[in-house]
Amino acid sequence: MALQIGDALRNGLDDLLSENGVLVTGVFLLFSLANQFASASFTRALFDSFGPSGGPPGGGAGVASFVGPFSLDLALPVAAVLVVVFMLVGQLVRFWAIRLFAGPDEIRSDDARERAVMAVVLGGGVAVGLFALSMSSNVLGQAFSPVLAGIAGLAAGILSLVLNVVLVYLRQAIALNDGGYVDTVKHSLARFLDAPAQILVLLFLLFLVGLLAAIPAIASVLSVVFPQAIDLPSRSLLQVASIVLQAPVTAFNLAVITDAYVQVRADGSDETF
């Protein structure tokens, strides 16, 4: 089935620059700022629980420098719950944004509340599962050996990449289509298989766009690893810059993938497998 990559990118940019796009970008910015406190607090709690061997060089000072000022002193279980809560809330934010970008004519379900619950349960379940998978390498590294942690980290990274690719339309299928949980997953997989080569190219292009927004984050890490060798702005300023740049990029990515989904759904049949 046809997927016009150029049309998806152009329509995504038009959506980003529209009134709805500005609204979505603003909401993503506010959410990302709040989420930064949750993720930084979890990182800090993780390092504190593992002790000096689990954190960056410099002990407590190194941990504080690594996570930056956007962290709260929380127990690890509390910080983990906070991260999960923000993951689930993030699914609702994306659910709302997808329906806004697609427009009412592309929504095939009238029960927004039911689909929102599915976004939290199904979309959130996938997000939490991928997060737990990414954390497995840290746990194995502390419990067993760094070598095992490296192997687990590589396997987790590959599996996460594969799942993110084949389920690229899952959020759109939840927000814009109808059907139960299993049918929604099958539908999203079927739409991926309608034009797998085109969506892979599109995802690679979006990855390149995302690299631009990641420059401050990369510089922030370098400022910790090489504090004396590289003269960079403060880590706090770099973190804020990263969040500000990431908001429109996230909105653009969501708009582009939503347009791609609408294209393949229009050209494909309603059959799944």
N, C-alpha and C positions, 0 to 999 in steps of 0.2 A: 504494500500500500504506500501511496505517495506521502512524503513528509517534506515540505518545502522549507529548507533550513533558513534561506534568506527571508522568507515571509515570517517565520517564527521570530527571528531576530528583530526585524523591522517592527512587527506588531508589538513585540515585547518592549522595545524602546518607546514606541508611541504610548503604550500603557503606562510606562514608567514616568513619562513626561506629562501625562494627563493629570487631572485633578485627583482621580482615584489613586494614581501612582504616587503622587506627593503625600496623600493621606497614608497609604500603606507604608511608604518609606519612613514617615514620622512615627508611626506605631512601631515599626521594626526597630527604629533607633531607641525609643523609650524602653522597649522590651529588652534590647541588647544591653543597655546600660544597667538595668536591674539584674539581668542574667549574669552580668560580669561579676557582681557581688557574690552570687551563688556559686559560680564556677571557681572563682578565686578563693572563696572560703573553703570549698571542698578540697582544692589543691593544698591549701595551707593545713587543713586538718589531716590530710593524707600524709604530708611530710612530717607533721608533728607526731602522728601515730607510729610511723615507721622509725622515727628517731633520726639521729644525725646521718646514718647510712642511707636513709631513704630520701634525703633532701639534697639540694644543690650544695656546692662547696660554700663553706662559710658558716655552717651551722644555722642557728636561729636567724642571724643577720642575712645569710644567704637565702633562706626561705622567704623572709620579709621582702628582700629585693626581688626575688623571682616572681612572687605573686603580686607584687605592687601594693598600692594602698587600697585597692578595691576588694578587701577581704574582711570578714568578721571572725572573731575568735570563737569558733563553734566546735562542739564535739563531732567526731567523724560521723556517727549515725545521723545526727541532726543535719549536718552539711550534706550528706548523701540524700536524705529525704528532700531537702531544699532543692538540690539539683534535679531530682526526679520530678518534683512539682513543676519546676520551670520547663522541663521537657514536655510535660503534658499540656501546660498552658501554651507553650509554643505551637503545639499541634492545633489548638483552637485559633491562634492568631493566623496561622497559615491557611486553615480552613476558611476563615473569613476573607482573607486576601484573595484566595483562589476564586471564590464565588464573586467577589467584587471585580476581579480582572475578567472573568469569563462573561459576566452579564447574565441577566435573568433568562434570556432565550436559550442558553446552553445548560441550564440546570434542569435535570430530569427527575428530580425528587422534590416534592413540596414540603416534606417533613424535615426542616432544617435542624430541629432539636435532635431527632434520631440520628441524622448524619453527623452532627457535632459529637454526639456520644461515641459514634463509631470512630471518629477522628481521634478521640482521646484513647479509646480502648485499643483499636487496631493500629493506628499510626503511632500512638504513644508506646504501645507494646513493642513495636519494631524498634523505635528510637531507644527505649530503655534496654532492650536486648542487645543492640549494637553498642551501647555505652558499657554494659556489663562485660561484653566481649572485649572491648578495648582495655578495660581495667584488669582483665585476667592476667596479662603479662606482668603487671606490677605486683599482683598477688603472688604469682609463681616465682617472680624474682626474689621476693622477700622470703617465701617459704622454702624454696629449693635452691636454684642457682641462676646467675645472670644468663648463662647459655640457654637454659630452658625458657627463661623469660624472653630472650630474643627470638627463639623459635615460635613461642606462643604469640608474641607480638606480630611477627611476620604473617603467621597463619590467620590471626584475627584481622590484620589489615587487609589481606587478600579477600577473606570472606566478607568483610564489611563492604569492600569495594564492589564485589559481585552483587551483593544484596541491594546496595544502593542503586546499581545500574539497572538490574532486572525489575526492581520495584520503583522505577523512576516516576511512574504515573500513579502510584498508589494513592497519594494525597488527592490528586485530581479525580481519581475514580471514586474516592469517598465523597468528595465535596460536590461533584457534578453528575454522578450517575446514581442509579438505584440498584437495590439488591442486597442480599445478606452478606455476612462477613466473608464466607468462602467464595461466593460469586464475585465479590468486589476484588478479592485478590486474584482470582482467575481472570477477571476482566482486565485488570491492570497488566498482568503478564501477557495476555493476548494482544493488548495494544502495543506493548513493547515489541513483540514478535512481528507486528505488522510492518515495522520499518526499523529493524535493529541497527543497520549500518548508519542510517541517517541520524538516529538519536545518539549513537556513539560519537559521531562527528560533532553534533550539536553540544553534547556534554563536554567534549574536549575544548571547544571554543569557549564555553562558559567557564571552564577551569582556567583558561588563559586570562579571561576577564577577572576572575577571582584572585589571580596572582597579583594584580595591581593593588587590590584592596588589602592584600596580605603583607605588603611591603612594610608598613609600620609595625605589624606584629613580629615580622622577621627581625626587623631592626631592634625591637624591644628585647628579643631573646639574645641577640648579639651583644646588646649593652650589658647583659648579665654575664655572659660567657667571657667576653673580652672587655671588661670595664675600663681598663687602662689603655687599650690599644685603639679603641674606636671612640671618637668624640661625637656623641649623639645627644639629642634632647633628652629630658628626663623620661624615665620609664612611664610615669603617669601620663605625660603628654602623648607619648607614642601609643599607649593603650587607648586613650580617648580618640586619637586620630584613626586608629584601626576600627573602632566601633562606628565612628561617623562614616568612614568609607564603606564599611561592610553593609550598612543599612540599605543604601540604594542598589548595591550589587545583589543582595539577597532578594530584594523586591524585583529587580530585573530578571534574575534567574527564575523566580517563581512565575513571572508573567510569560517568559519565553516557553517554559515547560508546559504551562497551561495552554498556550496557543498551540504548541505541538500536539498535546493530547487532544484538543478539539479537532485538529486536522485529521489525525489518524482515526479518531472515533467517527468522524463524518464519512471518511472513505471506507472504513471497515464495516464488517457486519457486527451484529450484537452477540454473535456466538463467542464462547470463550474457548473451552477445550472439549 
